[in-house]
């Protein structure tokens, strides 16, 4: 099982960023390959926020979660 390494503020910021990216994608403000890339990035950011786990934190032994 993945051990959570993200705090509430970190997760909230990621959700806000993800929703903003998806809004740009959904409203057609960006199009083409950039739209696809932003959609994938937004989905990845949202997934890490929902799981509370960021794999990029692992090699650096970093955590924003308070014990």
Backbone as a chain_set.jsonl record, in Angstrom:
{"seq": "XXXXXXXXXXXXXXXXXXXXXXXXXXXXXXXXXXXXXXXXXXXXXXXXXXXXXXXXXXXXXXXXXXX", "coords": {"N": [[0.837, -1.184, 0.0], [0.448, 2.254, -0.7], [2.111, 4.74, 1.061], [0.833, 7.659, 2.388], [2.058, 10.849, 1.481], [1.457, 13.461, 1.293], [0.213, 16.541, 2.434], [-2.796, 18.23, 3.607], [-3.021, 20.879, 2.608], [-1.276, 20.826, 0.395], [-2.567, 18.882, -1.168], [-5.01, 20.187, -1.627], [-4.227, 22.429, -3.126], [-3.291, 21.128, -5.398], [-5.687, 20.035, -6.371], [-7.086, 22.36, -7.055], [-5.39, 23.401, -9.06], [-5.553, 21.311, -10.903], [-8.309, 21.311, -11.574], [-8.445, 23.826, -12.767], [-6.766, 23.469, -14.988], [-8.183, 21.436, -16.329], [-10.491, 22.877, -16.877], [-9.606, 24.738, -18.76], [-8.996, 22.956, -20.787], [-11.521, 21.717, -21.248], [-13.191, 23.851, -22.015], [-12.159, 24.623, -24.374], [-10.232, 26.569, -24.589], [-7.616, 26.116, -25.053], [-6.148, 24.224, -27.663], [-5.545, 21.383, -29.816], [-2.46, 19.547, -29.674], [-1.436, 20.582, -27.333], [-3.683, 20.835, -25.744], [-4.309, 18.142, -25.293], [-2.02, 17.307, -23.884], [-2.161, 19.013, -21.626], [-4.56, 18.057, -20.577], [-3.8, 15.468, -19.806], [-1.815, 16.046, -17.903], [-3.343, 17.45, -16.027], [-5.06, 15.389, -15.208], [-3.222, 13.631, -14.029], [-2.216, 15.18, -11.927], [-4.563, 15.484, -10.444], [-5.034, 12.812, -9.762], [-2.853, 12.25, -8.059], [-3.489, 13.969, -5.99], [-5.922, 12.925, -5.057], [-5.123, 10.364, -4.22], [-3.259, 11.087, -2.331], [-0.597, 10.737, -2.471], [2.548, 11.359, -3.78], [4.654, 10.323, -6.201], [7.016, 11.566, -6.976], [8.042, 12.704, -4.716], [9.181, 10.649, -3.304], [11.968, 9.742, -3.996], [13.396, 11.801, -2.852], [12.817, 11.688, -0.258], [10.774, 13.263, 0.83], [8.034, 14.956, 2.351], [4.857, 16.434, 2.757], [2.996, 15.974, 4.557], [1.683, 16.211, 7.759], [2.453, 14.655, 10.807]], "CA": [[0.0, 0.0, 0.0], [1.193, 3.504, -0.77], [2.031, 5.557, 2.266], [0.54, 9.04, 2.012], [3.145, 11.777, 1.746], [0.986, 14.8, 0.96], [-0.664, 17.151, 3.415], [-4.074, 18.762, 3.157], [-2.817, 22.088, 1.787], [-0.675, 20.357, -0.852], [-3.619, 18.213, -1.926], [-5.993, 21.201, -2.039], [-3.623, 23.213, -4.208], [-3.276, 20.273, -6.588], [-7.051, 19.936, -6.902], [-7.384, 23.649, -7.693], [-4.616, 23.455, -10.305], [-6.116, 20.314, -11.814], [-9.603, 21.794, -12.061], [-8.152, 24.945, -13.672], [-6.244, 22.897, -16.239], [-9.282, 20.75, -16.999], [-11.42, 23.898, -17.379], [-9.02, 25.224, -20.017], [-9.139, 21.872, -21.751], [-12.934, 21.474, -21.543], [-13.816, 25.001, -22.663], [-11.542, 24.835, -25.679], [-9.333, 27.731, -24.576], [-6.419, 25.593, -25.696], [-6.531, 23.126, -28.538], [-4.457, 20.622, -30.412], [-1.643, 18.679, -28.829], [-1.313, 21.228, -26.021], [-4.889, 20.476, -25.009], [-4.166, 16.743, -24.869], [-0.974, 17.268, -22.857], [-2.715, 19.63, -20.418], [-5.55, 17.13, -20.039], [-3.079, 14.388, -19.133], [-1.17, 16.622, -16.725], [-4.413, 17.716, -15.07], [-5.495, 14.101, -14.667], [-2.167, 13.107, -13.161], [-2.206, 16.001, -10.713], [-5.753, 15.135, -9.683], [-4.851, 11.46, -9.209], [-1.95, 12.313, -6.905], [-4.213, 14.631, -4.901], [-6.92, 11.994, -4.523], [-4.409, 9.298, -3.518], [-2.46, 11.637, -1.234], [0.748, 10.2, -2.652], [3.277, 11.888, -4.921], [5.84, 9.497, -6.412], [8.214, 12.403, -7.13], [8.56, 13.006, -3.382], [9.821, 9.464, -2.75], [13.446, 9.701, -4.055], [13.958, 12.875, -2.037], [12.359, 11.456, 1.119], [10.082, 14.509, 1.126], [6.635, 14.789, 2.694], [4.181, 17.632, 3.25], [2.003, 15.491, 5.51], [2.05, 16.363, 9.172], [2.134, 13.44, 11.549]], "C": [[0.885, 1.251, 0.0], [1.004, 4.29, 0.521], [1.843, 7.01, 1.848], [1.703, 9.946, 2.403], [2.762, 13.222, 1.388], [0.024, 15.291, 2.025], [-1.909, 17.737, 2.771], [-3.914, 19.976, 2.242], [-2.257, 21.714, 0.429], [-1.742, 19.725, -1.745], [-4.651, 19.204, -2.451], [-5.479, 22.037, -3.203], [-3.61, 22.408, -5.502], [-4.662, 20.126, -7.201], [-7.419, 21.223, -7.632], [-6.657, 23.766, -9.033], [-5.209, 22.507, -11.335], [-7.441, 20.774, -12.409], [-9.398, 22.952, -13.039], [-7.658, 24.443, -15.025], [-7.361, 22.219, -17.021], [-10.294, 21.745, -17.55], [-10.902, 24.482, -18.691], [-9.214, 24.202, -21.129], [-10.6, 21.722, -22.195], [-13.601, 22.625, -22.294], [-13.206, 25.312, -24.024], [-10.642, 26.048, -25.751], [-7.977, 27.374, -25.182], [-6.849, 24.426, -26.57], [-5.301, 22.424, -29.096], [-3.73, 19.769, -29.39], [-1.466, 19.261, -27.431], [-2.516, 20.875, -25.154], [-4.803, 19.049, -24.474], [-3.149, 16.631, -23.738], [-1.495, 17.863, -21.549], [-3.767, 18.732, -19.773], [-4.892, 15.993, -19.276], [-2.407, 14.876, -17.86], [-2.211, 16.884, -15.635], [-4.919, 16.437, -14.423], [-4.49, 13.504, -13.702], [-2.12, 13.873, -11.841], [-3.41, 15.664, -9.834], [-5.607, 13.755, -9.04], [-3.934, 11.484, -7.991], [-2.645, 12.971, -5.716], [-5.218, 13.683, -4.256], [-6.24, 10.889, -3.707], [-3.636, 9.806, -2.301], [-1.019, 11.187, -1.297], [1.363, 10.786, -3.915], [4.549, 11.071, -5.108], [7.129, 10.316, -6.587], [8.824, 12.785, -5.786], [9.429, 11.865, -2.842], [11.35, 9.476, -2.835], [14.12, 10.745, -3.158], [13.577, 12.748, -0.562], [11.646, 12.695, 1.658], [8.627, 14.217, 1.439], [6.072, 16.121, 3.174], [3.109, 17.26, 4.263], [2.536, 15.668, 6.933], [1.615, 15.106, 9.907], [1.142, 13.664, 12.633]], "O": [[1.94, 1.278, 0.633], [-0.114, 4.476, 1.002], [2.614, 7.531, 1.042], [2.259, 9.835, 3.495], [3.624, 14.082, 1.208], [-0.865, 14.562, 2.465], [-2.055, 17.737, 1.548], [-4.594, 20.084, 1.222], [-2.715, 22.231, -0.59], [-1.803, 20.006, -2.942], [-5.114, 19.08, -3.585], [-6.214, 22.317, -4.15], [-3.886, 22.944, -6.575], [-4.796, 20.096, -8.424], [-8.005, 21.175, -8.714], [-7.25, 24.184, -10.028], [-5.35, 22.862, -12.505], [-7.666, 20.64, -13.612], [-10.11, 23.045, -14.038], [-8.081, 24.932, -16.074], [-7.476, 22.403, -18.233], [-10.9, 21.488, -18.591], [-11.674, 24.695, -19.626], [-9.551, 24.546, -22.261], [-10.877, 21.614, -23.389], [-14.483, 22.394, -23.122], [-13.701, 26.18, -24.743], [-10.316, 26.516, -26.842], [-7.288, 28.224, -25.748], [-7.807, 23.722, -26.249], [-4.166, 22.839, -28.862], [-4.298, 19.334, -28.388], [-1.357, 18.518, -26.456], [-2.37, 20.642, -23.954], [-5.182, 18.784, -23.334], [-3.39, 15.94, -22.748], [-1.294, 17.284, -20.482], [-3.85, 18.659, -18.547], [-5.374, 15.596, -18.214], [-2.43, 14.183, -16.843], [-1.986, 16.577, -14.465], [-5.177, 16.408, -13.22], [-4.865, 12.936, -12.676], [-1.998, 13.277, -10.771], [-3.282, 15.57, -8.614], [-6.016, 13.559, -7.896], [-4.208, 10.811, -6.997], [-2.423, 12.582, -4.57], [-5.342, 13.651, -3.032], [-6.72, 10.52, -2.635], [-3.386, 9.055, -1.358], [-0.298, 11.244, -0.301], [0.77, 10.719, -4.992], [5.438, 11.12, -4.258], [8.221, 9.794, -6.364], [9.998, 13.15, -5.721], [10.311, 12.094, -2.015], [11.996, 9.236, -1.815], [15.274, 10.583, -2.759], [13.954, 13.575, 0.268], [11.882, 13.12, 2.789], [8.041, 13.312, 0.845], [6.734, 16.851, 3.911], [2.398, 18.127, 4.769], [3.674, 15.321, 7.247], [0.539, 14.565, 9.654], [0.779, 12.725, 13.342]]}, "num_chains": 1, "name": "protein.A"}
